[in-house]
Amino acid sequence: MSDSASSQAAPMMGYHESNSIAGVARVIRAEYVTPRVRRLTVTSDELAKLPEDLGWNRPFRAYFSTPGFYDQIYAPALQDDGMYADTFALEQEHAEVRAYTMRRLDIPARELDVDFVLHDDGVASKWAESAEEGSGFGFLISTMEMFTSGLPDVDCMLLIGDDTAIPHIANVLGALPEGFRAVALLEVTDEDDEQPLGSDGDVTVQWIHRQDQPAGASRQLQEAVRSLVWPQGTVHAYVAAERGAVGDIRGYLRDERGFVRRKGEVFGHAGPHDADVGKSTYEVQPYWRLGTTTTDEVRAGQADMGKMMEKFKAVMDAGGDPMDVLDEEMFA
Ligand SMILES: Cc1cc2nc3c(=O)[nH]c(=O)nc-3n(C[C@H](O)[C@H](O)[C@H](O)COP(=O)(O)OP(=O)(O)OC[C@H]3O[C@@H](n4cnc5c(N)ncnc54)[C@H](O)[C@@H]3O)c2cc1C
């Protein structure tokens, strides 16, 4: 590896004031998209600081308090070093961090729609179910490019997810150019949870009903992928759902269908983009994990951060793509 590559300036990572905003978002409207999905429109003056061309394809961190503490709203604080600190969510028993998707972002109007899947046992879900005008949560939004992926250069998009991924997948479908081929396999409880998905693309949506089986326990999504009449040409698959389902589908795509992980530019490190050309690719994201919470995972991740950074460095020094490390670790 050349010196210039190995001595690349260390990329700025993390939630810095130059690449993030944080604040408290308050509910201004609420509606049920389906019986188990509540859309909350929230507002914050901080949203006006986002770049106009930010794009829609972006998750963010939201901070909730456990029931009984809803009047205590935590928002990441800016430290002297210009970094936002959200350690409170890891240190306090009643502050929790979760990831959500911007279903709609209107920067001039300072409005953000978030579609919350309501399930039996979640801090965020319970908060969203009882939220009313003025209810709030803390947020941290990064403007870093690593959270945005453009339209892949393939013949067809394959979008696979459960209800939690529908906000993202709906946004992807909504942005497809006219006639672009896409197949979506979406798992929900039953037909009451199907929702209209607008697109200019040539889209086929297959709804999968888990019926009485609990979310995360059904194998129907995995089976639907295996029995799909496979699209012609190259395919880019986006997969987001419970971790076990995502890991299984990733294994199938990679080992039995020959897909490769979609490379990108991450942590300032340019991956071997050309390697993707002409191939079918996958991009996977475990959105939740049975029996655990995001706060628990972030805590565990922080504890292992040192080891992870060493692995990233070793791979980068060898000219590899650090995201290969994450791709393996996510399902280890
Ligand atoms: C990048 C990203 C974007 C996301 N976008 C959205 C979004 O727009 N809308 C959305 O609703 N979710 C979204 N999620 C998923 C959401 O963050 C998780 O479902 C989260 O665990 C919900 O938090 P909670 O406090 O309600 O439940 P938690 O307190 O985290 O979990 C409590 C228990 O419920 C289980 N559980 C968690 N989620 C579900 C579920 N959906 N169904 C059934 N059981 C569950 C857990 O395994 C745990 O045992 C996203 C996740 C990621 C990583």
The ligand as an ORCA input file, in Angstrom:
! r2SCAN-3c Opt
* xyz 0 1
  C     -31.558      3.110     10.768
  C     -32.846      2.728     11.458
  C     -34.033      3.347     11.106
  C     -35.234      2.985     11.737
  N     -36.397      3.600     11.381
  C     -37.565      3.284     12.007
  C     -38.791      3.951     11.696
  O     -38.818      4.885     10.906
  N     -39.919      3.562     12.340
  C     -39.914      2.531     13.283
  O     -40.966      2.231     13.857
  N     -38.756      1.891     13.601
  C     -37.595      2.247     12.998
  N     -36.434      1.605     13.329
  C     -36.500      0.490     14.295
  C     -36.595      0.989     15.747
  O     -35.441      1.774     16.045
  C     -36.642     -0.231     16.698
  O     -37.775     -1.014     16.433
  C     -36.604      0.185     18.156
  O     -36.209     -0.938     18.905
  C     -37.935      0.670     18.681
  O     -37.739      1.116     19.985
  P     -38.745      0.818     21.172
  O     -38.296      1.674     22.293
  O     -40.154      0.945     20.685
  O     -38.505     -0.713     21.518
  P     -37.269     -1.240     22.400
  O     -37.410     -0.725     23.795
  O     -36.015     -0.971     21.652
  O     -37.491     -2.787     22.398
  C     -38.265     -3.474     23.387
  C     -38.521     -4.885     22.914
  O     -39.313     -4.843     21.753
  C     -38.694     -5.514     20.664
  N     -38.932     -4.695     19.450
  C     -38.274     -3.605     19.030
  N     -38.826     -3.129     17.902
  C     -39.874     -3.927     17.620
  C     -40.842     -3.950     16.585
  N     -40.874     -3.026     15.590
  N     -41.777     -4.921     16.617
  C     -41.793     -5.849     17.589
  N     -40.903     -5.895     18.598
  C     -39.954     -4.937     18.609
  C     -37.213     -5.600     21.041
  O     -36.647     -6.760     20.542
  C     -37.229     -5.616     22.548
  O     -37.330     -6.914     23.020
  C     -35.233      1.963     12.730
  C     -34.016      1.367     13.101
  C     -32.840      1.731     12.461
  C     -31.546      1.065     12.872
*
